[in-house]
Amino acid sequence: MADQITLVVDAGTTRARCHAFDQSGDIVATCSAPWVLVEQRDDQMMAREFELSTLWSTVADVIKRCLAEPAIDGQQVAVVTATSQRQAVVFIGDGDEELYAGPNSDMRAVFEGGAIDSEMGERVYRTTGHLPSFLFAPAKLRYLEAQDPSRFKKLRLVLTLADWIIWRLTGQAFSEPTLANEAGLLDVSDRQWCTGLMADLGLNPGLPTLVDAGTMVGRISAKAAGTTGLEAGTPVAVSGADTQCGLLGLGLSEAGQAGIVAGWSAPVQYLTDGPIFHDEMSTWTGCYLMPGLSVVESSAGDLGNAYRWAAETFFECAGSAFDMMDRLAGAAPVGAEGTRAFFGPPRMDMRRLGLRIGGVLFPVPIAYEDPSPANIARAALESIAYAIKGNLLQAEDVVGSGARTVAVGGGMTRTKAFTRILADVIGREIRVSATPDVSALGAYRCAQVALGELGSLGDSAACGFGKLTVTEPDLADASEYEYRYEQWLQMADLMNSMEM
């Protein structure tokens, strides 16, 4: 049908979103709501947990409100899919109740993860491609077993957050390799559940059926229809993890391409023909949405979150802090007249996590020259670009070759000065998505393949890649940034060597 709608639920780091895409791949309606987290005790500062009583109602509500938008008719919805933040998991009990639901920021299993890494850290890395273990489902299962054995005994099924949304919509339990791998539950080499590793960890959780992205897995149940407003019987498809969906939204489909989904965080992922492991286990290797392709990841951390902090801290009186920062940064000179920001590690190193020294530095005494708001805004964006460059170079070093293309999407691309500075800092052209919502766009393409509207994920990606806008570096600015990047890197390394 010419006017069919694809509904994408994007369960992000801070919010649940529902996007309605038309058949041309344009978003025609969006609704969102923040997640509600359990208020933790002072002695559980590393704990983050979704409030179970509101988790499903939050998702159902954004779907219902999206369907109520004037541009949408619920009967137009041809397919529904879901993508989600990585590492977020939901444990289901034998009565189909949620026993635990935790976002990617839940770090309470640090001791259980440390024990796993002491026992068999290298094996975990060579199997799953990911460390440290406290971020992933096996450590969280061990934590639940140690802290609440009676609840652990009820455990029937382990799902990622996107899996759980599909389960709630259809009553069917499925997962997809990128989601399963990013939860620490999949063998990255054969794209199957790592049941042998789990057994040696003393774990034997129920796991859903694995299917590839772009597979139709069920239909909206009568129960889900009643809470969401969707038509019962509407088809539901599987997509994948939000970062990998973001790369598909950027049009990446071949080894040698690199992508950056710069939203709350800024992971750099480089497509390869198979898993490539870092000799010192500092970076990650994972699955891509297309069988036969893997990703090497070097992440710059929560840079988007740090930029939000800078906007709220330094520009909170502005009508639109982000718009003001964009204008000011674009008008400030290269190097921000000596002002520097340090919002994240210059290179991913998963062997060394924890609090580090960061912030904004500027020449003193202040009497010499006040650090202007424009220079603070520029320094913040330059810091993000420097960190992305460092992680791109590290990913290329792990792979052993430079990326043929670099594409970028995500919420940070709403800041036009960011993409301009990024191209100059890395000193090569970048391809920028017209929509920041590249994860939802990638999920949409998965759903279209499941419907049969697109031939394959590769075909849909190749078509989308040609629509990206090319930003070329300014040669003079790029040359100056080479020197300034080395200065920033030296200071960043020094600061990262300091203990809190």
N, C-alpha and C positions, 0 to 999 in steps of 0.2 A: 504494500500500500504506500502511496506517495507521502502520506503525512504521518507515518509511524514514528513512535517515540521509543528511545532506549533510555532506561532509567539506570543510573549508576550510583550506588551507595559507596561513598568514600569515607572510610572510618580512619580519620587522620590522627595525628598526635594530640591535638588539643580539642578537636571538634568532630562531630559527625556531620557529613554533608550529603545531600542528595542532588544530583544534577540530572536534568532532562535534556537529552540530545535529540536533535531532529535528524532526518536521514542524511543530511549533508555533513553531519559531524559537528554542528554548531550547538552550543549550549543555549537553550531557550528559557530555562528556569533553573533556579538554584535556591535551596533552603539549607540552613545549618543550625546547629545548636551545640553548645559546649558540653563536654563530658562532665558527669558528676562523679567525683572521686570520694572515697571514704575518708573522713577526717581521722588522721592518725595521731597516736599518742606521741609525746615528746621523745620517747625512747625508740620510736620507729620512724625516724626522719628519712630513712632510705626507702620506706614502703610507699607504694602507690597501688591502689586497687580501685577498680570501678565499683560504684554503688550498684549492687545487683538489683535492687528494687526499681531502679530507674534506667538500667542499661538498655533493655529492649524498648521501653517506652520512648527513650531518646531517639533511637533509630526509627521506630515506627512513626514518631511524630514528624521527623524531617521528611519522610516519604509522603505522609499524608498532606503536609503543608505544600510540598512541591507539586503534588497532584492537584491542589486547589488553586494553583497559579492560573491566571486567565489564559495563558498560552497553551495550557495542557488540558486534554480530555483523557481521563483514565482509560477509556476504551481504545485510545490510540497506542497504549504501551504494548510494544511487541515483545520486549524482553527486558529482564532485570538482571543486573550483576552487581558484584561487590568487590572492592579492593580495600586493603587495610594497611595500617602501620605495621612494620615488621617487628617481630619478637613478642607481640601481644598475643596472649593465649587465654582460652576459656576451658575450664575443666567441668565436665558434665557428670552428674551422679546417676545412679541406677534408676532413679525415678524421673529422669530427664530434667532435673533441676540443675541450675548453675551452682557449682560448689565454690568456684573462684574465677574471677576475671581480672586480669592484670594488664596494664598498658606496657609499652616498651620501656618506660621509665621506672618500673618496679625493680628495685635492686636489693630487696631484703634477703635474697638467697645468696648473699656474698660468701658466707662461710661454707655453705653446701657447694657452691661453685668452686671455691678455692680448694676444697677437698677433692673434687672431681679432677681439677687440673693437676693437683699433686699426684693423684693416683695414675692418671692416664691422659694428661693434657695433650701430648703430641699425637696420641691416637685419636683423640677427639677432633683435633685440628685436621689431621690427614683424612678423617672420615667426613666431617661436616663442613670443613673449610672455615670454621668460626671458633674464636675464643674471645674473651674469657667466658667460662661456662655459666657464671652467675647471671648472665643476661638471658639465658635460654631455658627452654621448657624442662629439660632433665633436672637442672638444679632447682627449679621451682617445684617440681614434683617431689624431690627429696625434702625440700623445705616444708611442704604441706604434710608429708609423712612424719617428719620430726615434730612439727608444732601442733598438728591436729590429726592424730592417727585415726580417730573415729570417722572424720570427714574423708580422709584419704581412702579408707576401706570402701567408701561408697562410690569411688571413682569408676566410671564406665568408659569415658571417652575424652580424648584430648583434641581440641580444635584450635586453629588460629582464629583471630577475630573475624576475618572475612569468611572463613569456613562456618563460624557460628552464625553469622548473619544469613548465609545460604541455608543452614540447618533450620533456623527459625522461620525462614520464608517457605521452605519446602517440606521440612521434616526429614530430609535426606542428608546424610553425612558424607561429604566429599572434601578433598583437599587437592592442591595443585603444587607442583615441585618447588616453585620459588617461595611460596608461603611456608611449606613444610621445612624447606632447607633453612629459611631465615628464623625458624623457631628452634633450630638445632636438632631436628628429628629426622633428617634425611641424609643419606650417603650421597655426597655431591658427585661421585664418580659414576654411579649407576642410576641415580635418580629414583632410588627405592628407599623405603623406611630403613633406618639403621637399627634393626631389631637386635642384631648381635651385640652392638655397643650398648644398647639399652639394657639387654639382659645382663651384661657384665657389670652394669651400674646398679643392678638389683631392681630394675624397673620393667614392667610389662604392661604399659597402658594400652587401652583400646584406641585404635587409630582409624581414621576414615579411609575410604577408598581413594586412591590417587588417580587423577585424570589430568590431562594437559589443558592448558589455557585455551579458551575458545571451544569448550565442550558444553553441550546442553546437559544439565543434570537433574532437572525436575521442573515442577510447576508450583505456582503460588497455591498454598493450601487454603482451605476455607477459613481456618483459624487465623492465618496470617492476613488474609483478605479483610477480615473483620477489624483488625487493629491498624492496618496500613492504608486502607482504601483502595488497594490494588484489586484488580479483577481476579477472582479465583480461576486457576488454570493458566494464567500467564506464564510463559516459559522463563526459566531461570538458567543463566549460564555462569560458568566459572571464568574468572580472569586471573589475578595473581597479586603478588606483593606490590605495594604502592610504588616503590622505587623502580622496580623492573617494568611495571606498567607505565611509569613515567618515561622510561627509555623507549618503549614502544610508541608512546605518544609523541616522542621526538623523532620517530621514524627510523630508529636503529634496528638493523636486521642482519648486519654482517660483522664478522671478526675484524678488528682494527678500528672500529668506531668507538668513541667515548662519549659519555653523556653525564651531565650534572643536573640533578633535580634539586634546585636550591630553594627550599622552603624553610621549614623549621630547622632542618639540618641541611648539610650540603655534601652528600655522598658523591664521590666520583667513581663511576663504573665504566670499565673498559671491556668490550666484548671480545671473547677469545673462542677458539675452536674446542676448548676443553678446560677443565680446572687447572689452574696454575697456582702452586702454593709458594708462599714467601718462605725463604730459608729460615728466617728468624721468627716466623709466625706472627708478624706485625700487621699484615693486611688480611683481608678476607677473600675467599674465592667461593662463588656460589653459582646457582642455576640461573639461566635466563628462561624467558617464556617459551622460546622455541627449542625443542630437543636438538641436541648437537652443539648448542652454544652455551657458554658459561660467562661469568663476569668476574673480573678482578676488581675489588673495591678498596679504595683508600679514602676514608671519610674525613672531612674537615670539622666534624662535630656540629654542635647546635648553633651555627653561625646566624641563621635566620632569627632564632630566638634571641641571640645576643644583639642583633640589629634592632629587634623590637624593644629590648631593654634600653638601648641608646635613644631610640625615638621617644620613649615614654619618660626617660630621665632628663634629657637635655631639651626636648622640644614639646613638652606636654601642654604648654599654653597655646600652641599653634592650633588653628582650626583643623588642619590635617597634618599631623607630624610627619608622616611618610612623604607626602607631597612636598612639604617644606624642605625636608632633608634632601630630596631629589633635586630640587632647584638649587639649593645652596651648594651641594656637592658638585653639581655640574658647572657651577661658576667658579669654584675654587681651583687653584693651580695644582698641577701634578706635585705630589709629595706633601700637600697640605701645609706648606711652610713649616715643616719640621714636626708637626703634630702626628703622632702615631697611635694606632689602636692595636690591641692584642686580645682577640676574642676567642682564639682557639689554637690548638697545636698546629705547627707548620706541616706536620706529617702524622698520619695515623700510626699509632703504635699500641696495639691491643695488649702488649705485655705490661704496659705501664699506664694505668688509669688512676683517676682520683683528682682531687682539687689541685689546681695550679695557680700561679700568679698571672694575672692579666689586667687589662684596663686601658686607660688612655693616658699617654705621655705627651708632654709638650715642653718646648724650651723654657728655662727659667733663668734669671728672675722674670716674673710676670711683667715687671716694669719695662723690660726690653721690648716685648710685644705681646699683647693679649692674644691668647688662643681664641680665634673667632668661631662662632657657631658654624660657619661655612667650612672651616678647616676641620672641626670635629666631625661634621657629617662626611666630609671627603675621606678623612682618615679611617672612619668606620668602614666605608665601602672598600677602600684600598686594603684594609686588613683582611676582609673577607676574600677579596680577589687574590691576595698573596697566599692565604691558606689554601685556597682551591688550587693555585698553581703548584704549591709544594706537594699536594696530594696527587695531582695529575702527573707530575714528574715521577713520583714514587710508583704509581700504578704502571707507568710506561717502563720504569726500570725493572719492575717485577716481570712484566711481559717480555721485555727485551727489545721493544721497538716503540717508536712514537706512534701516537694515534693518527690515523689518516684524516679523521674529522672529529671535531668537538662540538657538541650540541648542548644547549642549556635551556631549561624551563623551570617552572616552579614560581612560587609567590615572589621571590626576590626580583624576578624579571619585570614586575610592575614598576620597579625603580629603574628608570631609563639610564640614569648615570651608572648604575651597576654594570649593565651589559657593556657600555662604552669602556668603563675602567677595566673590566675583566678582559676584554679583547686586547687592550693595550698592555696589561700586566703579563698575560701569558704570551703575548707577542705573535699571535696567529689569529686567523679568522675563526669566529665562532658562529654557529647557526642557532638562531633564537626562535623559539616557538611563539606564534601569534597569541596563543592562550596560555596563561600561567598554569592552568589546570591540566597539566600533561598526564598526571596519574589517572585522572578520570577519563581523559581522552584515550589513553591506552586501554583502559578497561572497556570503554565503548567499542574500540576496535575488536577486542576479544569477543564481545557479545555479538558484533556483526558477523564475525566468522562463524560463531555458533549458529546464527540464524541462516547462514548460507548467503548473506548479502555481500560478503567479501570472500575471495577464494582461499586465502591463507593469511596467517599473521605476517609472514614475510612480504606478501603482496601489499597488504594494507600499510605496513611500515614504509616500504619503498615509495609508495604514493605520497605519504605524509612528509617524508624527508625532503622532497622537492619543494614543499610549501614553506619551509623555514626561511626566515630572513637572515641574510648573511651580513655580519658586522665585521669589517676589516679593521685591523689595528692602525692607529696613526703612527707612522714610522718614527717620528721624533719623540713622541710620548713613550712609545714602546722601548726605545733606546734608553731613555732616562729611567724608565721603570726597571730595567735590568739592574742598574746600579742600586736603586732604592730597594728593590726586592732583596738583594744581598745584605743590605744594611738591616732591613726588617728581620731577615732570617737569623742573623747573628744575635740580635736582641731577643727574638722569640725563643731561640735555643737556650740563651742564658736564663731567661725568665722561667722556661719550662724545667730547668734544672733545679730551681728553687723549690723547697718543700713548704707546704702550708704549715 
